[in-house]
Amino acid sequence: MTKIDPSRPETVLPTPSHTVGPFYGYALPFPGGPEVAPLGHPDTVTVHGHVYDGEGSPLPDALLEIWGPGPDGSVPAATGSMRRDPASGGFVGRNGLEFTGFGRIQTDADGHWVARTLRPGARGGNAPYIAVCVFARGLLMHLFTRIYLPGDDAALAADPVLRQVAGDRRRTLIATEQSPATYRFDIHLQGENETVFLEFQ
């Protein structure tokens, strides 16, 4: 039997995995996190939904990070999603002018989330989408998915990621249009309606 010697890394056992929360619910949100679109921008869209666990119950303490390109498909270069006050060091939020493409949203007591961002443009041969990273209780690692906006069936059919997803599962990646510029996208962590999650290597 090998003796564990902390001074020799090759003898130390790996630390067991821990879940990713729930500390993020109070440690990571920042003022203006869901308000990604500059004030009054004509290409603003609202995307909202619920995060559900495997039993279909809403999660009141999940956290989403979203990122999307600008309407022309360009990658935002502006900084300032999490500006700090130089005097106090506290977060002061966005200035409402630049589009950074990044947002961080906490679900409310009903598991609901809402974000306002710019309608993403197509880039790199993909249909327009918003990238999503999901943090929630019980997860050993955060999850990645995409929100595709409906409207261009040809672009969705040609998207290289959607083409790899079984036909009956693609619906879990495509938002539902509720009204002009308002879309619903629910995230199911497990179960019959489980959202398709992506693996990055």
MIRO-102822 format. One record per atom (N, C-alpha, C): x, y, z; residue number from 1; atom name. Coordinates in pm, 1 decimal. Layout:
BEGIN
R       px       py       pz num atome
R        X        Y        Z NUM    CA
...
//
This chain:
BEGIN
R       px       py       pz num atome
R     84.4   -118.6      0.0   1     N
R      0.0      0.0      0.0   1    CA
R     88.8    124.9      0.0   1     C
R     57.8    218.5    -89.8   2     N
R    136.2    341.6   -100.7   2    CA
R     94.5    439.2      7.5   2     C
R    193.1    492.6     76.4   3     N
R    166.5    590.4    181.3   3    CA
R    146.3    727.8    117.6   3     C
R     43.8    801.1    164.8   4     N
R     16.7    934.9    112.1   4    CA
R    111.8   1034.0    178.1   4     C
R    191.1   1098.4     95.3   5     N
R    287.0   1198.3    142.3   5    CA
R    252.6   1330.6     74.7   5     C
R    196.8   1430.1    149.8   6     N
R    154.5   1557.1     88.9   6    CA
R    266.3   1630.9     17.8   6     C
R    391.0   1600.8     52.1   7     N
R    501.9   1669.3    -14.7   7    CA
R    533.5   1608.5   -150.5   7     C
R    470.6   1494.7   -179.9   8     N
R    492.9   1428.2   -308.6   8    CA
R    359.7   1421.4   -383.3   8     C
R    337.3   1510.4   -481.1   9     N
R    207.5   1516.4   -550.4   9    CA
R    163.2   1384.3   -610.3   9     C
R    256.4   1299.6   -651.2  10     N
R    216.9   1174.4   -716.0  10    CA
R    152.2   1075.8   -619.0  10     C
R    162.1   1100.5   -487.4  11     N
R    100.7   1010.0   -390.3  11    CA
R    -29.9   1064.6   -334.1  11     C
R    -65.1   1187.9   -367.6  12     N
R   -185.5   1249.9   -311.9  12    CA
R   -305.4   1216.6   -399.8  12     C
R   -412.6   1172.4   -336.3  13     N
R   -533.8   1137.4   -409.5  13    CA
R   -604.2   1263.3   -459.6  13     C
R   -673.1   1254.1   -574.4  14     N
R   -745.1   1372.9   -623.5  14    CA
R   -857.3   1413.4   -528.2  14     C
R   -884.3   1542.7   -524.6  15     N
R   -993.7   1594.3   -442.8  15    CA
R  -1126.4   1560.1   -509.3  15     C
R  -1224.5   1511.8   -433.3  16     N
R  -1353.0   1479.9   -495.8  16    CA
R  -1420.0   1604.0   -553.8  16     C
R  -1503.2   1582.0   -654.2  17     N
R  -1575.2   1693.4   -716.1  17    CA
R  -1679.3   1748.8   -620.1  17     C
R  -1705.1   1877.4   -633.4  18     N
R  -1809.0   1943.4   -555.0  18    CA
R  -1904.9   2010.3   -652.4  18     C
R  -2025.4   2036.0   -607.2  19     N
R  -2120.8   2103.4   -694.3  19    CA
R  -2080.0   2248.7   -713.6  19     C
R  -2133.3   2312.3   -818.8  20     N
R  -2093.3   2448.6   -852.6  20    CA
R  -2167.5   2555.0   -772.7  20     C
R  -2251.7   2516.4   -680.7  21     N
R  -2326.0   2618.9   -608.3  21    CA
R  -2355.5   2575.8   -467.8  21     C
R  -2439.7   2653.7   -399.4  22     N
R  -2517.7   2766.6   -450.7  22    CA
R  -2456.8   2904.2   -423.4  22     C
R  -2328.1   2913.0   -396.8  23     N
R  -2268.1   3042.6   -362.5  23    CA
R  -2285.7   3147.0   -472.1  23     C
R  -2295.5   3103.0   -596.8  24     N
R  -2299.8   3197.2   -708.5  24    CA
R  -2422.2   3287.1   -703.8  24     C
R  -2527.7   3243.8   -634.6  25     N
R  -2649.9   3322.2   -629.5  25    CA
R  -2632.4   3458.2   -564.7  25     C
R  -2537.7   3470.6   -473.8  26     N
R  -2514.0   3601.2   -413.0  26    CA
R  -2376.1   3656.7   -445.2  26     C
R  -2286.2   3573.5   -496.4  27     N
R  -2149.9   3619.5   -520.3  27    CA
R  -2127.0   3670.0   -662.4  27     C
R  -2203.4   3622.9   -758.6  28     N
R  -2173.5   3654.9   -898.0  28    CA
R  -2264.3   3755.6   -966.6  28     C
R  -2392.7   3768.3   -931.7  29     N
R  -2475.1   3869.0  -1000.8  29    CA
R  -2418.1   4009.7   -982.9  29     C
R  -2439.6   4094.4  -1083.3  30     N
R  -2393.3   4232.3  -1074.2  30    CA
R  -2500.3   4324.7  -1131.5  30     C
R  -2500.3   4452.3  -1091.2  31     N
R  -2603.0   4545.4  -1140.2  31    CA
R  -2603.4   4553.4  -1292.4  31     C
R  -2720.7   4543.4  -1351.4  32     N
R  -2732.0   4551.5  -1496.6  32    CA
R  -2692.2   4425.3  -1569.2  32     C
R  -2671.7   4316.2  -1497.4  33     N
R  -2630.2   4190.9  -1560.6  33    CA
R  -2720.2   4145.2  -1674.3  33     C
R  -2853.1   4153.1  -1658.3  34     N
R  -2942.7   4109.0  -1765.3  34    CA
R  -2961.5   4211.2  -1877.6  34     C
R  -2919.4   4336.1  -1856.2  35     N
R  -2946.2   4444.3  -1952.3  35    CA
R  -2827.3   4461.7  -2046.5  35     C
R  -2812.7   4369.9  -2140.9  36     N
R  -2697.0   4368.3  -2230.8  36    CA
R  -2711.1   4471.8  -2342.6  36     C
R  -2831.6   4493.5  -2389.8  37     N
R  -2854.7   4586.8  -2501.0  37    CA
R  -2837.9   4731.5  -2455.2  37     C
R  -2772.8   4814.8  -2536.7  38     N
R  -2766.2   4957.7  -2504.0  38    CA
R  -2906.8   5017.4  -2499.2  38     C
R  -2926.1   5116.3  -2416.1  39     N
R  -3058.0   5177.2  -2399.1  39    CA
R  -3114.1   5227.7  -2531.8  39     C
R  -3237.5   5189.3  -2563.2  40     N
R  -3306.4   5239.6  -2680.8  40    CA
R  -3259.3   5183.2  -2813.4  40     C
R  -3174.6   5081.7  -2813.4  41     N
R  -3123.6   5027.2  -2939.7  41    CA
R  -3237.2   4960.0  -3017.3  41     C
R  -3249.8   4985.4  -3148.1  42     N
R  -3362.9   4931.0  -3224.7  42    CA
R  -3358.4   4779.4  -3244.5  42     C
R  -3242.2   4715.2  -3226.7  43     N
R  -3231.4   4570.4  -3245.9  43    CA
R  -3241.6   4492.5  -3115.4  43     C
R  -3295.5   4556.4  -3011.4  44     N
R  -3308.2   4489.8  -2881.3  44    CA
R  -3412.2   4378.6  -2887.4  44     C
R  -3377.1   4264.1  -2830.1  45     N
R  -3472.3   4154.6  -2813.4  45    CA
R  -3474.0   4114.8  -2666.3  45     C
R  -3588.1   4065.5  -2622.0  46     N
R  -3602.3   4013.3  -2486.8  46    CA
R  -3611.3   3862.0  -2496.2  46     C
R  -3526.6   3794.1  -2420.2  47     N
R  -3528.4   3648.0  -2414.0  47    CA
R  -3551.6   3611.1  -2268.1  47     C
R  -3645.4   3521.5  -2243.1  48     N
R  -3675.3   3483.6  -2105.3  48    CA
R  -3721.2   3339.1  -2100.6  48     C
R  -3728.9   3286.5  -1979.9  49     N
R  -3774.6   3149.3  -1963.1  49    CA
R  -3756.1   3105.0  -1820.0  49     C
R  -3764.7   2974.9  -1798.5  50     N
R  -3745.9   2915.2  -1667.0  50    CA
R  -3633.9   2811.6  -1674.4  50     C
R  -3572.4   2785.5  -1561.5  51     N
R  -3477.1   2675.2  -1549.3  51    CA
R  -3544.2   2570.0  -1461.0  51     C
R  -3552.4   2446.0  -1511.8  52     N
R  -3620.5   2337.3  -1441.5  52    CA
R  -3522.7   2224.9  -1408.7  52     C
R  -3544.0   2159.3  -1294.7  53     N
R  -3463.0   2042.6  -1260.7  53    CA
R  -3522.0   1918.1  -1325.9  53     C
R  -3466.7   1801.6  -1294.3  54     N
R  -3509.6   1677.9  -1358.1  54    CA
R  -3651.8   1637.1  -1327.1  54     C
R  -3707.7   1689.3  -1218.0  55     N
R  -3845.2   1657.3  -1182.3  55    CA
R  -3943.6   1760.4  -1234.5  55     C
R  -3892.0   1859.6  -1307.5  56     N
R  -3978.7   1962.9  -1362.4  56    CA
R  -4006.1   2077.6  -1267.4  56     C
R  -3932.5   2083.6  -1156.7  57     N
R  -3950.7   2193.7  -1062.2  57    CA
R  -3858.7   2309.5  -1100.1  57     C
R  -3908.6   2433.2  -1089.9  58     N
R  -3824.5   2548.9  -1122.6  58    CA
R  -3714.2   2568.3  -1019.7  58     C
R  -3598.7   2614.1  -1064.7  59     N
R  -3485.2   2637.9   -976.0  59    CA
R  -3474.1   2787.1   -943.9  59     C
R  -3492.1   2823.1   -817.4  60     N
R  -3488.3   2965.6   -780.5  60    CA
R  -3347.8   3020.7   -763.2  60     C
R  -3246.1   2937.0   -775.2  61     N
R  -3110.1   2983.9   -749.9  61    CA
R  -3012.6   2944.0   -860.4  61     C
R  -3062.3   2931.7   -982.5  62     N
R  -2973.3   2905.8  -1096.6  62    CA
R  -2917.3   3038.2  -1147.3  62     C
R  -2810.9   3029.7  -1223.7  63     N
R  -2749.2   3149.0  -1278.7  63    CA
R  -2707.7   3119.5  -1422.7  63     C
R  -2737.5   3212.4  -1513.0  64     N
R  -2702.2   3197.2  -1654.0  64    CA
R  -2604.6   3305.8  -1694.0  64     C
R  -2509.2   3269.6  -1777.0  65     N
R  -2425.2   3366.9  -1845.1  65    CA
R  -2455.1   3353.8  -1993.7  65     C
R  -2477.2   3466.5  -2058.6  66     N
R  -2506.4   3464.9  -2201.8  66    CA
R  -2403.3   3549.0  -2275.6  66     C
R  -2382.2   3514.7  -2399.1  67     N
R  -2294.8   3594.0  -2486.1  67    CA
R  -2349.0   3583.2  -2627.5  67     C
R  -2347.7   3695.2  -2698.7  68     N
R  -2391.5   3693.5  -2836.9  68    CA
R  -2321.5   3799.7  -2917.7  68     C
R  -2306.7   3776.5  -3048.5  69     N
R  -2246.9   3877.8  -3135.5  69    CA
R  -2344.7   3991.1  -3160.7  69     C
R  -2296.3   4095.6  -3224.0  70     N
R  -2383.0   4205.7  -3261.6  70    CA
R  -2474.0   4167.1  -3377.2  70     C
R  -2569.0   4252.6  -3412.9  71     N
R  -2661.9   4222.1  -3521.2  71    CA
R  -2594.4   4195.2  -3655.6  71     C
R  -2472.8   4248.8  -3675.6  72     N
R  -2401.4   4223.2  -3800.3  72    CA
R  -2312.3   4100.2  -3791.0  72     C
R  -2318.4   4027.6  -3679.9  73     N
R  -2237.9   3907.6  -3661.5  73    CA
R  -2099.3   3934.2  -3605.4  73     C
R  -2066.3   4060.9  -3580.4  74     N
R  -1933.1   4094.5  -3531.7  74    CA
R  -1920.1   4064.8  -3381.8  74     C
R  -1798.2   4029.8  -3340.9  75     N
R  -1770.3   4003.1  -3199.9  75    CA
R  -1753.3   4136.8  -3127.4  75     C
R  -1829.9   4161.2  -3020.8  76     N
R  -1816.3   4288.1  -2948.4  76    CA
R  -1676.4   4303.7  -2889.3  76     C
R  -1622.9   4424.0  -2899.7  77     N
R  -1489.9   4452.5  -2845.0  77    CA
R  -1497.4   4546.7  -2726.2  77     C
R  -1615.6   4598.1  -2696.3  78     N
R  -1630.8   4692.7  -2584.7  78    CA
R  -1622.1   4620.7  -2451.4  78     C
R  -1562.1   4686.2  -2354.4  79     N
R  -1559.0   4634.1  -2218.3  79    CA
R  -1661.3   4710.6  -2134.9  79     C
R  -1679.3   4670.3  -2012.4  80     N
R  -1766.0   4747.6  -1925.2  80    CA
R  -1888.7   4675.6  -1874.5  80     C
R  -1897.8   4542.0  -1891.4  81     N
R  -2012.2   4471.1  -1835.6  81    CA
R  -2017.6   4484.3  -1684.9  81     C
R  -1899.2   4481.4  -1621.6  82     N
R  -1893.4   4484.5  -1475.8  82    CA
R  -1804.4   4599.7  -1428.9  82     C
R  -1842.1   4722.1  -1463.7  83     N
R  -1763.3   4838.6  -1422.4  83    CA
R  -1765.1   4854.2  -1270.2  83     C
R  -1655.1   4902.4  -1217.6  84     N
R  -1643.8   4926.0  -1073.2  84    CA
R  -1626.2   5074.6  -1045.3  84     C
R  -1676.4   5115.6   -931.6  85     N
R  -1655.7   5251.6   -884.7  85    CA
R  -1510.7   5262.4   -836.8  85     C
R  -1431.2   5355.9   -893.3  86     N
R  -1291.2   5364.6   -854.3  86    CA
R  -1271.3   5401.7   -707.2  86     C
R  -1368.2   5466.6   -646.8  87     N
R  -1353.3   5507.0   -507.0  87    CA
R  -1386.7   5392.7   -411.4  87     C
R  -1502.8   5327.5   -434.1  88     N
R  -1547.4   5224.4   -340.1  88    CA
R  -1507.1   5083.8   -382.2  88     C
R  -1480.1   5065.0   -511.3  89     N
R  -1450.2   4931.1   -560.9  89    CA
R  -1573.7   4848.7   -588.1  89     C
R  -1692.3   4901.5   -556.7  90     N
R  -1816.2   4827.8   -579.2  90    CA
R  -1860.5   4833.8   -725.1  90     C
R  -1946.1   4740.7   -763.0  91     N
R  -1997.9   4737.2   -899.5  91    CA
R  -2092.9   4853.5   -922.5  91     C
R  -2080.2   4918.9  -1035.0  92     N
R  -2173.6   5024.9  -1071.2  92    CA
R  -2255.1   4986.6  -1194.4  92     C
R  -2225.4   4871.7  -1252.7  93     N
R  -2304.1   4825.6  -1366.3  93    CA
R  -2261.9   4889.2  -1497.4  93     C
R  -2343.9   4868.8  -1598.1  94     N
R  -2314.0   4916.8  -1733.0  94    CA
R  -2339.7   5066.6  -1745.2  94     C
R  -2283.0   5126.1  -1849.8  95     N
R  -2312.1   5267.9  -1873.0  95    CA
R  -2429.7   5285.7  -1968.2  95     C
R  -2481.2   5176.2  -2024.9  96     N
R  -2597.8   5182.6  -2111.6  96    CA
R  -2569.1   5225.4  -2254.1  96     C
R  -2440.9   5238.5  -2290.0  97     N
R  -2404.3   5286.3  -2423.6  97    CA
R  -2339.7   5178.5  -2510.2  97     C
R  -2240.5   5107.5  -2454.0  98     N
R  -2167.6   5007.2  -2532.7  98    CA
R  -2236.0   4871.1  -2525.0  98     C
R  -2219.3   4793.7  -2631.9  99     N
R  -2268.6   4656.2  -2635.6  99    CA
R  -2150.1   4563.5  -2613.7  99     C
R  -2149.6   4494.1  -2499.8 100     N
R  -2040.1   4402.4  -2468.7 100    CA
R  -2072.7   4258.9  -2509.1 100     C
R  -2200.1   4231.0  -2532.8 101     N
R  -2242.5   4096.2  -2570.3 101    CA
R  -2259.1   4001.3  -2454.2 101     C
R  -2212.3   4038.7  -2333.7 102     N
R  -2210.6   3948.2  -2218.7 102    CA
R  -2313.7   3988.6  -2114.9 102     C
R  -2382.4   3888.7  -2061.9 103     N
R  -2476.9   3914.0  -1954.8 103    CA
R  -2475.1   3802.0  -1852.8 103     C
R  -2515.7   3834.1  -1731.8 104     N
R  -2523.5   3734.6  -1623.5 104    CA
R  -2656.9   3755.0  -1554.1 104     C
R  -2736.6   3646.8  -1547.5 105     N
R  -2874.0   3657.3  -1500.1 105    CA
R  -2900.8   3551.6  -1394.5 105     C
R  -2957.4   3592.5  -1283.2 106     N
R  -2998.2   3499.9  -1178.2 106    CA
R  -3147.0   3471.7  -1193.3 106     C
R  -3188.2   3347.1  -1171.0 107     N
R  -3331.4   3317.4  -1173.3 107    CA
R  -3395.9   3373.7  -1046.6 107     C
R  -3525.5   3406.0  -1058.3 108     N
R  -3597.4   3458.5   -943.0 108    CA
R  -3656.9   3343.3   -860.6 108     C
R  -3741.5   3375.3   -765.9 109     N
R  -3798.2   3274.4   -676.4 109    CA
R  -3881.0   3170.5   -750.7 109     C
R  -3926.7   3204.5   -871.0 110     N
R  -4005.7   3110.9   -951.5 110    CA
R  -3920.9   3041.4  -1057.5 110     C
R  -3789.1   3056.7  -1051.4 111     N
R  -3701.7   2993.6  -1150.7 111    CA
R  -3701.2   3065.1  -1283.5 111     C
R  -3754.2   3188.5  -1287.5 112     N
R  -3765.1   3263.5  -1412.0 112    CA
R  -3643.1   3353.2  -1432.3 112     C
R  -3602.7   3368.1  -1556.6 113     N
R  -3492.7   3458.9  -1591.6 113    CA
R  -3534.6   3542.6  -1711.7 113     C
R  -3475.6   3659.5  -1725.9 114     N
R  -3504.7   3746.4  -1840.2 114    CA
R  -3379.8   3827.7  -1872.6 114     C
R  -3353.2   3841.2  -2000.8 115     N
R  -3239.2   3920.9  -2046.5 115    CA
R  -3280.9   4002.6  -2167.1 115     C
R  -3221.9   4121.5  -2178.1 116     N
R  -3242.7   4205.5  -2295.6 116    CA
R  -3107.5   4223.4  -2362.7 116     C
R  -3100.0   4178.2  -2486.9 117     N
R  -2974.8   4184.8  -2560.5 117    CA
R  -3005.3   4227.0  -2703.0 117     C
R  -2903.8   4230.4  -2787.4 118     N
R  -2926.0   4262.5  -2927.7 118    CA
R  -2948.5   4134.2  -3006.8 118     C
R  -3032.7   4145.0  -3107.9 119     N
R  -3056.6   4029.4  -3193.8 119    CA
R  -2923.1   3987.2  -3255.9 119     C
R  -2879.2   3862.6  -3234.0 120     N
R  -2748.4   3821.9  -3286.9 120    CA
R  -2751.0   3804.9  -3437.5 120     C
R  -2639.7   3838.1  -3501.6 121     N
R  -2624.3   3814.5  -3643.9 121    CA
R  -2551.6   3683.7  -3667.6 121     C
R  -2562.3   3631.6  -3787.8 122     N
R  -2495.1   3506.1  -3822.3 122    CA
R  -2345.3   3529.2  -3832.7 122     C
R  -2266.9   3427.4  -3793.5 123     N
R  -2121.8   3434.7  -3806.4 123    CA
R  -2064.3   3292.7  -3818.7 123     C
R  -1960.9   3281.5  -3897.9 124     N
R  -1889.8   3155.1  -3910.4 124    CA
R  -1971.7   3039.8  -3963.8 124     C
R  -2069.1   3066.0  -4049.8 125     N
R  -2149.9   2957.7  -4106.1 125    CA
R  -2259.9   2907.9  -4015.1 125     C
R  -2274.2   2968.3  -3896.2 126     N
R  -2379.5   2928.7  -3803.0 126    CA
R  -2502.7   3016.0  -3820.7 126     C
R  -2618.9   2959.0  -3789.8 127     N
R  -2738.7   3040.7  -3778.5 127    CA
R  -2720.3   3132.0  -3656.6 127     C
R  -2784.8   3246.8  -3652.2 128     N
R  -2769.8   3335.7  -3536.1 128    CA
R  -2809.6   3265.9  -3405.7 128     C
R  -2725.0   3280.6  -3303.2 129     N
R  -2754.7   3219.4  -3174.6 129    CA
R  -2693.4   3299.9  -3061.9 129     C
R  -2743.1   3274.3  -2941.3 130     N
R  -2687.5   3329.9  -2818.3 130    CA
R  -2629.1   3212.7  -2740.3 130     C
R  -2503.0   3221.8  -2702.7 131     N
R  -2438.7   3117.5  -2623.5 131    CA
R  -2480.6   3130.8  -2477.7 131     C
R  -2500.4   3016.7  -2410.7 132     N
R  -2546.5   3016.1  -2272.3 132    CA
R  -2460.3   2920.9  -2189.6 132     C
R  -2425.8   2966.1  -2070.3 133     N
R  -2358.1   2882.2  -1971.4 133    CA
R  -2449.3   2876.6  -1848.8 133     C
R  -2479.8   2755.3  -1802.0 134     N
R  -2575.6   2735.9  -1693.6 134    CA
R  -2503.4   2688.1  -1567.5 134     C
R  -2526.5   2758.6  -1456.5 135     N
R  -2480.6   2715.8  -1324.9 135    CA
R  -2605.5   2683.4  -1242.9 135     C
R  -2606.5   2570.8  -1175.1 136     N
R  -2722.8   2535.9  -1093.7 136    CA
R  -2682.5   2436.6   -986.6 136     C
R  -2762.9   2431.9   -881.9 137     N
R  -2736.6   2339.2   -771.4 137    CA
R  -2729.3   2195.3   -823.6 137     C
R  -2640.2   2119.2   -766.2 138     N
R  -2628.7   1978.4   -802.3 138    CA
R  -2539.9   1950.3   -922.2 138     C
R  -2502.2   2053.1   -996.6 139     N
R  -2414.8   2030.8  -1111.9 139    CA
R  -2269.7   2024.0  -1065.9 139     C
R  -2197.1   1925.8  -1115.6 140     N
R  -2054.5   1918.3  -1086.3 140    CA
R  -1974.9   2010.4  -1176.9 140     C
R  -2030.0   2040.9  -1292.0 141     N
R  -1968.5   2136.7  -1384.6 141    CA
R  -2079.3   2216.8  -1449.7 141     C
R  -2048.5   2339.3  -1488.8 142     N
R  -2148.4   2420.4  -1558.2 142    CA
R  -2177.2   2357.2  -1694.6 142     C
R  -2291.0   2393.5  -1751.6 143     N
R  -2337.4   2336.6  -1878.1 143    CA
R  -2342.3   2444.6  -1985.0 143     C
R  -2316.3   2403.9  -2108.2 144     N
R  -2320.1   2496.2  -2221.2 144    CA
R  -2433.5   2457.9  -2315.7 144     C
R  -2504.3   2557.6  -2365.0 145     N
R  -2605.6   2534.8  -2466.8 145    CA
R  -2614.6   2659.4  -2554.7 145     C
R  -2708.5   2658.8  -2646.1 146     N
R  -2729.5   2772.5  -2735.4 146    CA
R  -2877.5   2804.7  -2743.7 146     C
R  -2905.9   2932.3  -2767.2 147     N
R  -3042.2   2976.0  -2795.8 147    CA
R  -3043.4   3023.9  -2940.0 147     C
R  -3108.9   2948.6  -3025.6 148     N
R  -3129.4   2991.5  -3164.2 148    CA
R  -3262.9   3063.0  -3172.6 148     C
R  -3266.3   3173.6  -3243.8 149     N
R  -3391.9   3245.3  -3261.8 149    CA
R  -3459.5   3197.4  -3389.0 149     C
R  -3590.6   3175.2  -3384.4 150     N
R  -3662.6   3126.8  -3502.5 150    CA
R  -3676.8   3237.3  -3606.7 150     C
R  -3717.4   3197.5  -3727.4 151     N
R  -3746.0   3296.5  -3831.0 151    CA
R  -3679.4   3267.5  -3963.1 151     C
R  -3561.3   3206.3  -3960.3 152     N
R  -3490.5   3174.4  -4084.3 152    CA
R  -3470.9   3023.5  -4089.6 152     C
R  -3570.9   2953.7  -4144.0 153     N
R  -3568.1   2807.6  -4146.3 153    CA
R  -3449.6   2752.6  -4225.1 153     C
R  -3411.2   2820.5  -4333.6 154     N
R  -3299.3   2772.3  -4415.0 154    CA
R  -3169.0   2779.3  -4336.4 154     C
R  -3147.8   2888.8  -4262.5 155     N
R  -3025.2   2903.2  -4181.9 155    CA
R  -3022.4   2799.8  -4070.0 155     C
R  -3136.3   2774.4  -4006.6 156     N
R  -3141.4   2674.9  -3899.6 156    CA
R  -3113.4   2534.9  -3954.8 156     C
R  -3168.1   2504.9  -4071.7 157     N
R  -3146.4   2372.7  -4131.3 157    CA
R  -3000.9   2351.4  -4170.9 157     C
R  -2931.2   2459.7  -4204.4 158     N
R  -2792.0   2448.8  -4249.1 158    CA
R  -2691.4   2461.8  -4135.8 158     C
R  -2736.4   2498.1  -4015.6 159     N
R  -2643.0   2520.9  -3905.5 159    CA
R  -2567.4   2391.6  -3873.5 159     C
R  -2433.7   2396.3  -3866.7 160     N
R  -2355.7   2274.3  -3846.1 160    CA
R  -2377.9   2207.6  -3710.8 160     C
R  -2411.2   2284.1  -3607.5 161     N
R  -2437.8   2222.8  -3477.2 161    CA
R  -2575.9   2158.5  -3476.5 161     C
R  -2676.1   2231.5  -3522.6 162     N
R  -2811.8   2175.6  -3523.9 162    CA
R  -2821.0   2051.1  -3611.4 162     C
R  -2741.0   2045.1  -3715.5 163     N
R  -2744.7   1928.1  -3804.2 163    CA
R  -2693.6   1802.8  -3734.6 163     C
R  -2618.1   1818.6  -3627.2 164     N
R  -2567.7   1702.0  -3552.6 164    CA
R  -2663.9   1655.4  -3443.5 164     C
R  -2769.7   1733.3  -3422.0 165     N
R  -2866.5   1701.6  -3316.7 165    CA
R  -2984.3   1627.2  -3378.4 165     C
R  -3028.0   1521.9  -3311.7 166     N
R  -3143.5   1445.7  -3360.2 166    CA
R  -3262.8   1538.8  -3379.8 166     C
R  -3338.7   1512.4  -3485.8 167     N
R  -3448.4   1601.4  -3524.3 167    CA
R  -3545.6   1633.6  -3413.4 167     C
R  -3582.7   1533.4  -3332.3 168     N
R  -3680.8   1556.8  -3226.8 168    CA
R  -3621.8   1631.1  -3107.3 168     C
R  -3489.2   1650.0  -3105.3 169     N
R  -3423.8   1720.3  -2994.5 169    CA
R  -3386.8   1864.1  -3030.0 169     C
R  -3390.6   1898.3  -3157.7 170     N
R  -3351.5   2033.7  -3198.7 170    CA
R  -3439.6   2140.8  -3138.2 170     C
R  -3564.2   2106.3  -3113.6 171     N
R  -3658.3   2204.8  -3058.2 171    CA
R  -3610.2   2259.1  -2924.0 171     C
R  -3527.3   2181.5  -2851.7 172     N
R  -3480.4   2228.3  -2720.7 172    CA
R  -3375.2   2338.1  -2733.3 172     C
R  -3329.2   2365.6  -2854.7 173     N
R  -3230.0   2470.5  -2877.7 173    CA
R  -3288.5   2592.9  -2947.9 173     C
R  -3414.7   2585.6  -2986.2 174     N
R  -3476.1   2695.1  -3061.2 174    CA
R  -3583.1   2762.7  -2976.1 174     C
R  -3566.5   2891.7  -2955.8 175     N
R  -3661.8   2968.2  -2874.6 175    CA
R  -3796.7   2976.8  -2945.1 175     C
R  -3897.8   3007.4  -2868.7 176     N
R  -4032.8   3027.9  -2921.7 176    CA
R  -4060.9   3177.6  -2925.0 176     C
R  -4105.4   3226.9  -3040.4 177     N
R  -4139.4   3369.3  -3050.9 177    CA
R  -4276.1   3392.1  -2989.0 177     C
R  -4281.6   3480.6  -2890.7 178     N
R  -4408.3   3510.9  -2824.5 178    CA
R  -4473.3   3636.2  -2879.9 178     C
R  -4392.1   3728.8  -2921.8 179     N
R  -4437.3   3851.6  -2985.8 179    CA
R  -4314.9   3908.1  -3055.9 179     C
R  -4331.1   4008.3  -3142.5 180     N
R  -4213.0   4062.9  -3207.8 180    CA
R  -4106.4   4104.4  -3106.4 180     C
R  -3985.8   4050.7  -3123.5 181     N
R  -3868.9   4082.9  -3039.6 181    CA
R  -3876.8   4026.6  -2898.4 181     C
R  -3968.3   3931.9  -2872.7 182     N
R  -3975.9   3865.1  -2742.3 182    CA
R  -3979.4   3713.9  -2763.5 182     C
R  -3888.3   3643.6  -2696.6 183     N
R  -3872.2   3499.3  -2717.2 183    CA
R  -3868.1   3428.2  -2583.0 183     C
R  -3921.0   3306.1  -2581.9 184     N
R  -3915.4   3223.4  -2460.7 184    CA
R  -3822.6   3105.5  -2484.7 184     C
R  -3737.2   3079.7  -2384.7 185     N
R  -3644.1   2967.2  -2391.8 185    CA
R  -3630.2   2906.7  -2252.8 185     C
R  -3694.6   2791.8  -2232.2 186     N
R  -3685.1   2721.4  -2105.3 186    CA
R  -3567.4   2624.8  -2109.6 186     C
R  -3502.5   2607.2  -1996.6 187     N
R  -3388.6   2516.7  -1986.0 187    CA
R  -3426.2   2404.6  -1889.7 187     C
R  -3422.2   2280.5  -1939.6 188     N
R  -3450.9   2162.5  -1858.5 188    CA
R  -3319.5   2088.2  -1837.2 188     C
R  -3278.1   2075.0  -1711.9 189     N
R  -3148.8   2013.9  -1682.8 189    CA
R  -3148.7   1862.9  -1703.2 189     C
R  -3263.2   1799.5  -1686.8 190     N
R  -3277.8   1655.9  -1705.7 190    CA
R  -3421.8   1626.8  -1744.4 190     C
R  -3449.8   1499.6  -1767.0 191     N
R  -3587.2   1458.1  -1789.0 191    CA
R  -3624.2   1448.3  -1935.6 191     C
R  -3752.5   1428.0  -1958.0 192     N
R  -3805.0   1404.9  -2092.4 192    CA
R  -3776.7   1520.6  -2187.0 192     C
R  -3781.0   1642.0  -2137.0 193     N
R  -3758.6   1760.7  -2220.6 193    CA
R  -3618.9   1818.8  -2204.5 193     C
R  -3522.0   1736.2  -2161.1 194     N
R  -3387.6   1786.1  -2134.4 194    CA
R  -3332.1   1867.3  -2251.1 194     C
R  -3280.6   1984.2  -2218.5 195     N
R  -3217.4   2070.4  -2318.1 195    CA
R  -3091.2   2002.3  -2370.4 195     C
R  -3062.1   2021.7  -2497.2 196     N
R  -2936.8   1970.4  -2552.1 196    CA
R  -2823.0   2056.8  -2499.0 196     C
R  -2725.3   1991.6  -2436.8 197     N
R  -2607.3   2061.4  -2386.9 197    CA
R  -2486.9   2022.7  -2471.6 197     C
R  -2394.5   2115.3  -2484.4 198     N
R  -2280.1   2099.0  -2573.8 198    CA
R  -2152.8   2073.4  -2495.1 198     C
R  -2062.9   1997.2  -2554.7 199     N
R  -1934.1   1969.9  -2492.2 199    CA
R  -1824.7   2038.6  -2569.9 199     C
R  -1740.4   2113.1  -2500.7 200     N
R  -1628.4   2181.0  -2564.8 200    CA
R  -1501.1   2105.3  -2530.8 200     C
R  -1419.1   2080.2  -2632.6 201     N
R  -1294.3   2007.1  -2611.4 201    CA
R  -1174.1   2094.2  -2641.2 201     C
//
